[in-house]
């Protein structure tokens, strides 16, 4: 007569099961922590582990390199670059889901003898974990003991919470993107596309534009505060590109910052001076935090040349401003622009933003061109 298996033997795990359970117990908190830092916590976590920080930027560098070289047409390159942020979001969600499935699968493999039929190997445990998280369980593997049942219920609850978090993240990102782009599109009427600080001031100086410059600075002060909160909490928003030609949020922001710097340092008696100063303060805060998140090295180079500044002041004078271009005013402007110019231009270059006046790649300036290497002189053969 066959003897029944003693009860305590059902709970004995071998070394593979123990190692798998420990690995799952270690992996799951890492995934939960990263989800909390990236999705739930509404503030940047610069010095903490975050999957998005170590994955998205290297992905973007590769994507950017391929996108800029895969076609000579600007519209096609822009379309390919614009696809990166949505794809990166999908990749992040899939990686988080994979981490949860692997973590629970490893633990389920450790208690595989508590299922009927018993889980034969890790692929079966992975299948049970995946079908539970979604959930799409067909009932072909049934947990028959308490701990296995608890794991299945817990993973199923995590699957519902994960789906809700993913949907919430999606709505939050696209809501912030739309709010950002509304101001960028509205600025076209004043500053053109791509945006120009001088054109902004020229348009605002028209006789029928009373108060428009002050209102613009006030609107972009609020815009800067909104972007400061949303883009630092969710850095993936930085890579979402505008859907309109010759537009980029970094270019439009730079144009408004340059316009504010010109008004503060070189235009006298203008009623928008106070609004420009407030906008410049909040905008500079945004630039400082972006440099902090992306770890740009500090620098005080205004980048704009004195001749460009003089030409801009001449245009402002022609538009009716009481603008000054003396040495004192130039030094004030260079000092103010030096507070944000380098991080702003590095961000524009990183994002491959469309070329814009004073924002973006300035390497074409004569004094910034790298000296060409001289070819080594070749020795003449002896006759």
Secondary structure, DSSP 8 states (H G I E B T S, - for coil): ------GGGGG---HHHHHHHHHHHHHHHHHHHHHIIIII--S--TTS--HHHHHHHHHHHHHHHHHHHS-S-HHHHHHHHHHHHHHHHHHHHHHHHHHHHHHHHHHHHHTGGGEES---SHHHHHHHHHHHHHT---SSSEE-SHHHHHHHHHHHHHHHHHHHHHHHHHHHHHHHHHHHHHHHHHHHHHHTTTT-HHHHHHHHTSTT-TTHHHHHHHHHHHHHHHHHHHHHH-GGGGG---SSTT--HHHHHHHHHHHHHHHHHHB-S-TTHHHHHHHHHHHHHHHHHHHHHHT--------S-HHHHHHHHHHHHHHT--B--SHHHHHHHHHHHTTTHHHHHHHHHHTT---BTTBS--TTSGGGS--------------
